[in-house]
Amino acid sequence: MQKIYNEMIFSLMSLFTTTKSRFILLFLVLLASIISVSELLVTHFFTRLILERDGVDESKTKYLLIFFFLFLALTRFGHYLQRIYRLKLFDKSFKSNKKNKSHTEESWQWALAFELSTILGIVVQLIAIIIFFIYLNVSYGLINFFIVAIVLQLLSYLFSKQIKIQKSFSKAQKNNKNVSNSVKVMARIKSGEIGVLIAGASFLLSIGILIYFSFGQSISPAHSIVLFFGIKMQSSSLSMLSTSLMRFARARVNSE
């Protein structure tokens, strides 16, 4: 995972040259991740409301449901604002860079910035999900942490390999050696999809362990439902991370 960390830090420092722009980007990333994970908290509240209705005052139920839908609407609007402001931040930061860049260099710069912000957001989201799982059930949460750590290590290996592949393509282009687009696209997509398969395998493993814990009554039905949705979110995040890392590798090499 060290390779991913090094490349992300280098890209962050080179793309966003001021402390203020880096702080704003990290704040936007954190905000987006908090909004996403907060949906798990709302799901947790909703499942308890449905499954444990005997413990809820009927007169308050309608207000709780109104709050539930309002919160979901606010999270969607928050996502929209975060993504729009992110574009403005990229544009402002790149324009403040005094270096003259060609149209191609600017395109790769934008691509690199998009993938960097996406990866940062996914990483923060995964950390939040892991902490939330540990909060719901320590034993299951720690097992899930080790599963995610193994997946991230495998994705790091794929990423390092993709960096080398993209550098070979770049070197071939500089030496006027033709490499077909199909070969370039296949190399990136194949690595990304291998990562997606790994994420899928982790999903099945996590679900199997969850069922075992649920049947053993170590986890309540309400928590089991929330964890199921959380596992789906986590698996989706790992799949997105895999494909985004491969695009990041391509943009990172071509932006040099």
Backbone hydrogen bonds, N-H to C=O, Kabsch-Sander energy under -0.5 kcal/mol:
donor,donor_aa,acceptor,acceptor_aa,energy
5,Y,1,M,-2.1
6,N,2,Q,-2.7
7,E,3,K,-2.2
8,M,4,I,-2.3
9,I,5,Y,-2.4
10,F,6,N,-2.3
11,S,7,E,-2.2
12,L,8,M,-2.6
13,M,9,I,-2.3
14,S,10,F,-2.0
15,L,11,S,-2.6
16,F,12,L,-1.9
17,T,15,L,-0.7
22,R,18,T,-1.9
23,F,19,T,-2.4
24,I,20,K,-2.5
25,L,21,S,-2.2
26,L,22,R,-2.4
27,F,23,F,-2.2
28,L,24,I,-2.5
29,V,25,L,-2.5
30,L,26,L,-2.5
31,L,27,F,-2.7
32,A,28,L,-2.5
33,S,29,V,-2.1
34,I,30,L,-2.5
35,I,31,L,-2.3
36,S,32,A,-2.0
37,V,33,S,-2.6
38,S,34,I,-2.3
39,E,35,I,-0.7
39,E,36,S,-0.9
40,L,37,V,-1.5
41,L,37,V,-1.0
42,V,38,S,-2.0
43,T,39,E,-2.3
44,H,40,L,-2.6
45,F,41,L,-2.2
46,F,42,V,-2.7
47,T,43,T,-2.8
48,R,44,H,-1.8
49,L,45,F,-1.9
50,I,46,F,-2.1
51,L,47,T,-3.2
52,E,48,R,-1.9
53,R,50,I,-0.7
55,G,52,E,-1.4
56,V,53,R,-1.7
60,K,57,D,-1.5
61,T,57,D,-0.8
61,T,58,E,-0.6
62,K,58,E,-0.6
64,L,60,K,-2.1
65,L,61,T,-2.3
66,I,62,K,-2.1
67,F,63,Y,-2.3
68,F,64,L,-2.1
69,F,65,L,-2.2
70,L,66,I,-2.5
71,F,67,F,-2.6
72,L,68,F,-1.9
73,A,69,F,-2.1
74,L,70,L,-2.4
75,T,71,F,-2.2
76,R,72,L,-1.9
77,F,73,A,-2.1
78,G,74,L,-2.5
79,H,75,T,-2.1
80,Y,76,R,-1.8
81,L,77,F,-2.4
82,Q,78,G,-2.3
83,R,79,H,-2.2
84,I,80,Y,-2.2
85,Y,81,L,-2.5
86,R,82,Q,-1.7
87,L,83,R,-1.4
88,K,84,I,-1.5
89,L,85,Y,-2.2
90,F,86,R,-2.3
91,D,87,L,-2.4
92,K,88,K,-2.4
93,S,89,L,-2.6
94,F,90,F,-2.6
95,K,91,D,-2.1
96,S,92,K,-1.4
97,N,93,S,-0.5
97,N,94,F,-0.7
98,K,96,S,-0.5
106,E,102,S,-2.3
107,S,103,H,-2.0
108,W,104,T,-2.1
109,Q,105,E,-1.9
110,W,106,E,-2.3
111,A,107,S,-2.2
112,L,108,W,-2.5
113,A,109,Q,-2.2
114,F,110,W,-2.4
115,E,111,A,-2.2
116,L,112,L,-2.5
117,S,113,A,-2.4
118,T,114,F,-2.2
119,I,115,E,-2.7
120,L,116,L,-2.6
121,G,117,S,-2.1
122,I,118,T,-2.2
123,V,119,I,-2.6
124,V,120,L,-2.3
125,Q,121,G,-2.3
126,L,122,I,-2.7
127,I,123,V,-2.2
128,A,124,V,-2.2
129,I,125,Q,-2.4
130,I,126,L,-2.5
131,I,127,I,-2.2
132,F,128,A,-2.3
133,F,129,I,-2.6
134,I,130,I,-2.1
135,Y,131,I,-2.0
136,L,132,F,-2.0
137,N,133,F,-2.8
141,G,137,N,-2.8
142,L,138,V,-2.4
143,I,139,S,-1.9
144,N,140,Y,-2.6
145,F,141,G,-2.0
146,F,142,L,-1.9
147,I,143,I,-1.8
148,V,144,N,-2.5
149,A,145,F,-2.3
150,I,146,F,-2.0
151,V,147,I,-2.2
152,L,148,V,-2.8
153,Q,149,A,-1.8
154,L,150,I,-2.0
155,L,151,V,-2.5
156,S,152,L,-2.1
157,Y,153,Q,-1.6
158,L,154,L,-2.1
159,F,155,L,-2.5
160,S,156,S,-2.5
161,K,157,Y,-2.1
162,Q,158,L,-2.2
163,I,159,F,-2.3
164,K,160,S,-1.6
165,I,161,K,-1.9
166,Q,162,Q,-2.9
167,K,163,I,-2.1
168,S,164,K,-1.8
169,F,165,I,-1.8
170,S,166,Q,-2.3
171,K,167,K,-2.5
172,A,168,S,-2.1
173,Q,169,F,-2.1
174,K,170,S,-2.0
175,N,171,K,-1.5
176,N,173,Q,-1.5
177,K,172,A,-3.4
178,N,176,N,-0.5
184,K,180,S,-1.8
185,V,181,N,-3.0
186,M,182,S,-2.4
187,A,183,V,-2.1
188,R,184,K,-1.6
189,I,185,V,-2.8
190,K,186,M,-2.6
191,S,187,A,-1.5
192,G,188,R,-2.2
193,E,189,I,-2.8
194,I,190,K,-1.9
195,G,191,S,-1.8
196,V,192,G,-1.7
197,L,193,E,-2.2
198,I,194,I,-2.1
199,A,195,G,-2.4
200,G,196,V,-2.3
201,A,197,L,-2.4
202,S,198,I,-2.1
203,F,199,A,-1.8
204,L,200,G,-2.1
205,L,201,A,-2.2
206,S,202,S,-2.6
207,I,203,F,-2.5
208,G,204,L,-2.4
209,I,205,L,-2.2
210,L,206,S,-2.2
211,I,207,I,-2.6
212,Y,208,G,-2.0
213,F,209,I,-2.5
214,S,210,L,-2.6
215,F,211,I,-2.9
216,G,212,Y,-1.6
217,Q,214,S,-1.5
218,S,213,F,-2.6
219,I,213,F,-0.9
224,S,220,S,-2.5
225,I,221,P,-2.0
226,V,222,A,-1.8
227,L,223,H,-2.8
228,F,224,S,-2.0
229,F,225,I,-2.1
230,G,226,V,-2.4
231,I,227,L,-2.8
232,K,228,F,-2.0
233,M,229,F,-2.3
234,Q,230,G,-2.7
235,S,231,I,-2.9
236,S,232,K,-2.4
237,S,233,M,-2.3
238,L,234,Q,-2.3
239,S,235,S,-2.2
240,M,236,S,-2.5
241,L,237,S,-2.5
242,S,238,L,-2.0
243,T,239,S,-1.9
244,S,240,M,-2.4
245,L,241,L,-2.4
246,M,242,S,-1.4
247,R,243,T,-1.7
248,F,244,S,-2.7
249,A,245,L,-2.3
250,R,246,M,-1.7
251,A,247,R,-2.6
252,R,248,F,-3.0
253,V,249,A,-2.1
254,N,250,R,-2.2
255,S,251,A,-1.4
256,E,253,V,-1.1
